[in-house]
């Protein structure tokens, strides 16, 4: 069974704030930049689950709130939004037919590209 997700509105708001504040990386290797488990643990050691969630475009339906399993489609490195992170979210959501997440990532990508042009 494929997990289902809802769009995390708080994450959308944070991503828009990061774009407006020019807190982004336009060119990065997402494979290197995306947070690993140790990065997530370090962030959670000094931040709330709510803040952690703001870096994930999707919320897994049915997963407990204060768990990593609840949060999906990370788009930044806990400091800045990454364009390649948005592309990865868009691609993965499209691949698995999570249309709402796909469209949210697409809209953020368009906003970023307009803002950074």
PyMOL commands that set and color helices and strands:
alter all, ss='L'
color gray80, all
select helices_A, chain A and resi 9-20+30-33+37-46+49-53+68-70+83-95+99-116
alter helices_A, ss='H'
color red, helices_A
select strands_A, chain A and resi 5-7+24-25+56-60+71-74+81-82
alter strands_A, ss='S'
color yellow, strands_A
deselect
rebuild
show_as cartoon
